[in-house]
Amino acid sequence: MAPPATLTLEELAREAREGNIDTVVCAFTDMQGRLVGKRVTARHFLEVAHAEWHACDYLLTVDMDMEPVPGFKAASWERGYGDFVVKPDLATLRRAPWLPGTALVLGDVVDHHGHDLPHSPRAILKRQLARLKEHGFLAKAASELEFYVFDDDYRSARDQRYQDLRTAGWYIEDYHIFETTKREPLMRTLRNALEAAGIPIQESKGEWGPGQEELNVLYAEALEMADRHVILKTAVKEVAFQQGRCVTFMAKWRADLAGSSCHIHLSLWSPDHRPLFADDRDPEGVSTLFRQALAGMLATAAEATLFLAPNINSYKRFQAGSFAPTRIVWSRDNRTAGFRALGHGPSTRIECRIPGADVNPYLAYAALLAGALYGIEHNLEAPPAYVGDAYKDPNIPSVPRTLAEAIARLERSEVLRAAFGDEVIEHYLHAARWELSCFERAVTDWELIRYFERG
């Protein structure tokens, strides 16, 4: 019988005594959705770090290059870049079977008084889940993550400046079994390792692009699902590295190939786990709560887009006819819309198709749930389901097309300011403005090719 995936402290102590586990990855999620933290000896974790460990507070103010960004209120040179505390959530303690002798645990970032730091991604989601609980609801979610696999390793890809990379396939492969067989050593390892880590995998499949894969995880309560999402993403990168390959979760890694999405499925349930989105008495089989939550998500989608599409590159994915949405509208089973109603009976759920694979799940879930709560609290009514090609309908509101537009929409958002707090919104706006300014100063390959000789 396989050992349990999740661990208690007592089980970890036994595994450490028997020499099966010697290292614990202690981590939390930064603004970009990456795991950051320390590798701790199992002995030290059991003696000390299971209660708390410390890290520099600049980790929630850096950009993708780990550059300490000036101008944040939460941490700065003026404030001395001190420490904050990370308290491991022992419910997340689990084996990391793809790493020898290793367990992993995620933590909450708190101040020295034990209070959640409000700008920590996990804290932002927990706040919205607490608001839902006040209404008598809990949220369940699932992430559908897509990524490209390459036959190059990470170092050679970097040395080539990510040009002329060999995708692990060379033709459109959506659902092809033979083509995905070529990557089965990677994908089988991932499916089995994640299952052994307590992350139930439904399936993997070839996506549209050459070398593109999708890995689907069984739904769970929203906080648990966000934790699964970030662990899965890290595992995919690490297993690819171990096999001499590399992967990318960029929303759009090449202009002429399909982007990589992260469709998010959400539903609301009672505290005793009864699904609340279905109603057999309704002609469409959905409840009033479903219609209110969906209406709120639609009403706030444009101002929430920064949390669904956080990077410059995220917006390159929003192209008509690409299966990525460009319009904020809902439909039944229609992939041209930004939102879909899927399932029936207990499986009835809302799918948001806006996020790319570069999304931070804690922030995306929180933003969507804040929209749902807005719809519930204001008794909003979703419009009729859209029928037809939403790409071609100019009367439907558009998803923001650039990071600058998304920043402007969030700046004016009364709903998300009320839900997240002004300080949190300003924190993420500051990070986004910095990212935009870095891009605006950069000279791209496109500019060199277009203007170097002929300009």
C-alpha positions in Angstrom: 0.0 0.0 0.0 1.3 3.5 -0.9 2.1 5.8 2.0 -0.4 8.6 2.6 0.2 11.8 0.5 -0.5 14.3 3.2 1.4 14.1 6.5 0.9 14.9 10.1 3.8 16.1 12.2 3.9 12.7 13.8 4.0 10.9 10.5 6.7 13.3 9.3 8.7 12.5 12.4 8.4 8.8 11.8 9.4 9.2 8.1 12.4 11.3 9.2 13.5 8.7 11.8 13.3 5.9 9.2 15.3 8.0 6.7 12.6 8.4 4.1 12.3 12.2 4.4 15.2 14.5 5.3 14.1 17.8 3.7 11.0 20.0 4.0 10.4 22.7 1.4 8.8 25.6 3.3 7.2 28.0 0.9 4.6 30.7 0.2 3.3 32.3 -3.0 4.6 35.6 -4.1 2.7 38.2 -6.2 3.7 36.4 -9.5 2.3 33.1 -8.2 5.7 31.5 -7.7 6.7 29.4 -4.7 9.4 31.1 -2.7 10.9 29.9 0.6 13.5 27.6 2.1 14.6 24.0 2.2 14.7 23.0 5.9 16.1 19.9 7.4 13.3 17.6 8.6 14.9 17.8 12.1 14.8 21.6 12.2 11.2 21.7 10.8 10.0 19.3 13.5 11.8 21.3 16.2 11.2 24.9 15.2 10.0 25.7 11.6 6.7 23.9 11.9 5.5 26.8 14.0 7.0 29.6 12.0 10.0 30.8 9.9 11.1 34.2 8.7 11.8 35.8 5.4 12.6 39.3 4.0 9.5 41.4 3.5 10.7 42.5 0.1 9.6 39.1 -1.3 6.0 40.6 -1.7 7.3 43.7 -3.5 9.7 42.4 -6.1 9.1 42.0 -9.8 9.6 39.0 -12.0 13.4 39.6 -12.0 13.4 39.8 -8.2 14.2 43.5 -8.4 13.2 45.4 -5.2 10.7 47.8 -6.7 10.7 51.2 -5.1 7.6 53.0 -3.9 5.7 50.3 -2.1 4.3 51.2 1.3 4.5 47.6 2.6 8.3 47.3 2.3 11.1 49.7 1.2 14.7 50.8 1.8 13.2 53.6 4.0 11.6 50.9 6.2 14.7 48.9 6.2 13.4 45.8 4.4 12.8 43.9 7.6 11.4 40.4 8.0 7.9 39.0 8.1 6.8 35.7 9.6 5.6 32.6 7.6 3.3 30.3 9.6 3.1 26.8 7.9 -0.4 25.6 7.3 0.1 22.1 8.4 -3.0 21.0 6.5 -0.8 21.5 3.3 2.1 19.3 4.6 2.6 16.6 2.0 5.2 14.5 0.3 6.8 15.9 -2.8 7.4 12.5 -4.6 9.2 14.0 -7.6 12.0 15.2 -5.2 14.0 12.6 -3.3 13.4 12.5 0.5 11.3 15.7 0.4 8.1 17.0 1.9 6.5 20.3 1.1 4.4 22.7 3.1 2.8 26.1 2.3 2.4 28.9 4.7 0.6 32.1 5.5 2.5 35.3 5.6 1.8 37.2 8.8 3.2 40.2 10.7 5.0 39.9 14.0 1.6 40.0 15.8 0.4 37.0 13.9 -2.0 38.9 11.6 -2.2 38.0 7.9 -0.5 40.5 5.7 -3.4 41.9 3.6 -1.4 42.0 0.4 -0.3 38.4 0.6 -2.1 36.4 -2.2 -3.2 33.6 0.1 -4.6 36.2 2.6 -6.5 38.0 -0.2 -8.3 34.8 -1.1 -8.9 33.9 2.5 -10.6 37.2 3.0 -13.1 36.6 0.2 -13.8 33.1 1.4 -14.5 34.6 4.9 -17.0 37.0 3.3 -18.6 34.1 1.5 -18.8 32.2 4.8 -20.7 35.1 6.3 -23.4 34.6 3.6 -23.5 30.9 4.4 -21.5 29.7 1.3 -18.3 28.0 0.5 -16.6 28.0 -2.9 -15.2 25.1 -4.9 -12.9 25.6 -7.8 -10.8 23.9 -10.4 -7.9 25.2 -12.6 -7.3 23.8 -16.1 -3.6 24.6 -16.7 -2.0 24.5 -20.2 1.7 24.7 -21.0 4.2 24.0 -23.8 6.8 21.3 -23.5 10.2 21.7 -25.2 13.0 19.2 -26.0 15.5 21.9 -25.0 16.6 22.2 -21.4 16.3 25.4 -19.4 19.9 26.5 -19.7 20.2 25.9 -23.5 16.8 27.6 -24.0 18.2 30.7 -22.1 21.5 30.6 -24.0 19.4 30.7 -27.2 17.5 33.6 -25.9 14.4 31.5 -26.3 14.7 31.5 -30.1 14.4 28.5 -32.4 13.3 26.2 -29.5 12.2 22.7 -30.3 8.6 22.1 -29.2 8.1 18.5 -28.1 5.8 18.1 -31.1 5.7 19.6 -34.6 2.0 19.6 -35.7 -1.4 20.6 -34.3 -2.1 17.8 -31.9 -5.4 18.5 -30.0 -6.5 15.2 -28.5 -4.0 13.2 -30.5 -2.9 10.0 -28.7 0.1 9.1 -30.7 1.6 12.6 -30.5 1.2 12.7 -26.8 2.7 9.3 -26.4 6.0 10.9 -27.3 5.8 13.0 -24.1 4.3 10.2 -22.0 7.5 9.7 -19.9 7.1 13.3 -18.7 3.3 13.3 -18.3 3.0 9.9 -16.7 5.7 10.9 -14.1 3.7 14.1 -13.4 0.3 12.4 -13.1 1.7 9.8 -10.7 3.8 12.1 -8.7 1.0 14.6 -8.2 -1.4 11.9 -7.3 1.1 10.7 -4.7 1.3 14.3 -3.4 -2.4 14.4 -2.7 -3.3 16.3 -5.8 -6.0 14.2 -7.6 -5.4 14.3 -11.4 -8.3 13.7 -13.8 -6.4 13.5 -17.0 -3.8 15.0 -19.3 -4.3 15.7 -23.0 -2.6 17.2 -26.0 -3.7 20.8 -26.6 -3.9 22.7 -29.9 -0.3 23.8 -30.2 2.7 21.6 -31.1 4.1 20.3 -27.8 1.2 21.8 -25.8 -0.3 19.9 -22.9 -3.2 20.3 -20.5 -3.3 18.9 -17.0 -6.7 18.8 -15.2 -7.1 18.5 -11.5 -10.1 17.4 -9.6 -12.0 20.3 -8.1 -11.7 21.2 -4.4 -12.5 23.9 -2.0 -11.1 27.1 -3.4 -8.1 27.6 -1.0 -7.1 23.9 -1.4 -7.4 24.2 -5.1 -5.2 27.4 -5.3 -2.6 25.5 -3.2 -2.8 22.5 -5.6 -2.4 24.9 -8.6 0.8 26.4 -7.4 2.3 23.1 -6.3 1.3 21.5 -9.7 2.9 24.3 -11.6 6.2 24.0 -9.6 6.1 20.2 -10.1 5.7 20.5 -13.8 8.8 22.7 -14.1 10.9 20.6 -11.8 10.0 17.3 -13.4 10.7 18.8 -16.9 14.1 20.0 -15.6 14.9 16.5 -14.2 14.2 15.0 -17.6 16.3 17.5 -19.5 13.3 19.4 -20.9 11.8 22.8 -20.2 8.2 24.1 -20.2 6.6 27.5 -20.3 3.4 28.8 -18.8 3.5 32.0 -20.7 0.1 33.1 -21.9 1.5 33.5 -25.4 5.0 32.3 -26.1 4.9 32.7 -29.9 2.6 34.9 -32.0 1.7 32.3 -34.5 0.8 29.5 -32.0 -2.1 29.1 -29.6 -1.8 30.7 -26.2 -1.9 28.8 -22.9 -5.0 29.3 -20.8 -6.0 28.6 -17.2 -9.8 28.2 -17.4 -11.2 28.6 -13.9 -14.3 26.7 -12.8 -16.2 28.0 -9.8 -19.3 27.0 -7.9 -20.9 27.8 -4.5 -21.9 25.2 -2.0 -23.6 25.1 1.5 -21.4 24.5 4.6 -22.5 20.9 4.5 -21.4 20.6 0.9 -24.7 20.8 -0.9 -24.3 22.3 -4.4 -26.2 25.6 -4.8 -26.0 26.4 -8.5 -28.6 24.0 -9.8 -32.4 24.2 -9.7 -34.5 21.6 -11.4 -37.5 24.0 -11.3 -35.7 26.5 -13.5 -36.1 26.2 -17.3 -32.3 26.4 -17.7 -31.6 24.3 -14.6 -29.8 27.0 -12.7 -30.6 28.7 -9.4 -31.2 32.4 -8.6 -27.8 32.3 -6.8 -26.1 31.1 -10.0 -27.6 34.0 -11.9 -26.6 36.5 -9.3 -23.1 35.3 -9.0 -22.6 35.2 -12.8 -24.1 38.6 -13.2 -21.6 40.0 -10.6 -18.7 38.4 -12.4 -19.8 39.8 -15.7 -20.2 43.3 -14.1 -16.8 43.3 -12.6 -14.7 41.3 -15.1 -13.1 44.3 -16.9 -12.0 45.9 -13.6 -10.8 42.5 -12.3 -8.8 41.6 -15.4 -5.5 42.7 -13.9 -5.9 39.8 -11.5 -6.8 37.4 -14.3 -4.2 38.6 -16.8 -1.3 40.1 -14.8 1.5 40.5 -17.3 2.3 42.4 -20.4 2.4 39.1 -22.3 -1.0 38.0 -20.9 -2.8 40.4 -23.4 -1.2 38.9 -26.5 -3.4 35.9 -26.0 -6.7 37.7 -26.5 -7.1 37.2 -30.2 -10.4 36.6 -32.1 -10.7 33.1 -33.5 -8.1 31.8 -31.1 -10.3 30.1 -28.5 -9.2 32.8 -26.1 -12.0 35.2 -25.2 -12.1 38.8 -26.3 -15.7 39.7 -25.1 -17.2 39.8 -21.6 -20.4 37.8 -22.1 -21.7 34.4 -21.0 -23.1 31.5 -22.9 -24.0 27.9 -22.7 -21.4 25.6 -24.2 -19.8 28.3 -26.5 -16.0 28.8 -26.5 -16.2 32.3 -28.1 -17.5 33.7 -24.8 -15.5 34.9 -21.8 -17.8 32.9 -19.4 -19.6 29.6 -19.9 -22.2 27.8 -17.9 -21.2 24.2 -17.7 -22.5 20.9 -16.2 -25.9 20.0 -14.9 -27.3 19.2 -11.5 -24.6 19.0 -8.9 -21.8 19.7 -11.5 -23.4 23.1 -12.5 -20.6 25.7 -12.5 -19.3 28.9 -14.0 -16.2 28.7 -16.2 -14.2 31.9 -16.6 -12.1 31.6 -19.8 -10.2 34.9 -19.4 -7.1 33.8 -17.4 -3.9 32.6 -19.0 -1.6 30.0 -17.6 0.5 32.8 -16.1 -2.2 33.7 -13.6 -1.8 33.7 -9.8 -4.7 31.5 -8.7 -5.2 33.1 -5.3 -5.7 36.5 -6.9 -7.8 35.2 -9.7 -10.1 33.2 -7.5 -10.4 36.1 -5.1 -11.3 38.6 -7.8 -13.9 36.3 -9.3 -15.4 35.6 -5.9 -15.5 39.3 -5.1 -17.5 39.8 -8.3 -19.8 36.9 -7.4 -20.4 38.4 -4.0 -21.2 41.8 -5.6 -23.9 40.1 -7.7 -25.3 38.3 -4.7 -25.4 41.3 -2.4 -27.0 43.5 -5.0 -29.4 40.9 -6.4 -28.1 41.3 -9.9 -29.7 39.3 -12.7 -27.5 37.9 -15.5 -28.7 38.7 -19.1 -29.9 35.8 -21.3 -27.2 33.4 -22.5 -25.5 34.6 -25.6 -25.9 32.6 -28.8 -23.5 33.0 -31.8 -19.9 34.1 -32.5 -19.1 36.6 -29.7 -15.8 37.5 -31.4 -17.8 39.3 -34.2 -20.3 41.2 -32.0 -19.1 44.8 -31.4 -22.0 45.4 -29.0 -20.5 43.2 -26.3 -18.0 44.7 -23.8 -14.4 43.8 -24.5 -11.9 42.2 -22.3 -9.2 44.9 -21.7 -6.7 44.5 -24.5 -3.5 45.8 -22.8 -2.0 45.9 -19.3 -2.4 49.7 -19.3 -6.1 49.4 -19.9 -6.5 46.8 -17.2 -4.6 49.1 -14.8 -7.0 52.0 -15.6 -10.1 49.8 -15.1 -8.8 48.6 -11.7 -7.9 52.1 -10.6 -11.6 53.1 -10.9 -13.1 49.9 -9.4 -15.2 50.7 -6.4 -16.3 47.0 -6.1 -12.7 45.6 -5.8 -11.5 48.4 -3.6 -14.4 47.6 -1.2 -13.7 43.9 -1.4 -9.8 43.9 -1.1 -9.2 47.3 0.6 -7.5 50.3 -0.9 -4.0 49.4 0.3 -4.2 46.0 -1.4 -5.4 47.4 -4.6 -2.8 50.2 -4.6 -0.1 47.5 -3.9 -1.0 45.5 -7.0 -1.5 48.6 -9.1 2.0 49.8 -8.2 3.4 46.4 -9.2 1.6 46.6 -12.5 2.6 50.1 -13.3 6.2 49.1 -12.6 5.9 46.2 -15.0 4.4 48.4 -17.7 7.2 51.0 -17.3 9.9 48.3 -17.6 8.3 47.1 -20.9 8.0 50.7 -22.2 11.7 51.2 -21.7 12.7 47.9 -23.4 13.9 47.6 -27.0 12.3 44.4 -28.4 13.5 42.0 -31.1 10.4 43.1 -33.1 11.6 46.7 -33.1 15.2 45.7 -34.1 14.0 43.6 -37.0 11.5 46.3 -38.2 13.5 49.4 -37.7 17.3 48.7 -37.5 17.9 48.9 -41.2 14.8 50.4 -42.6 13.8 52.9 -40.0 
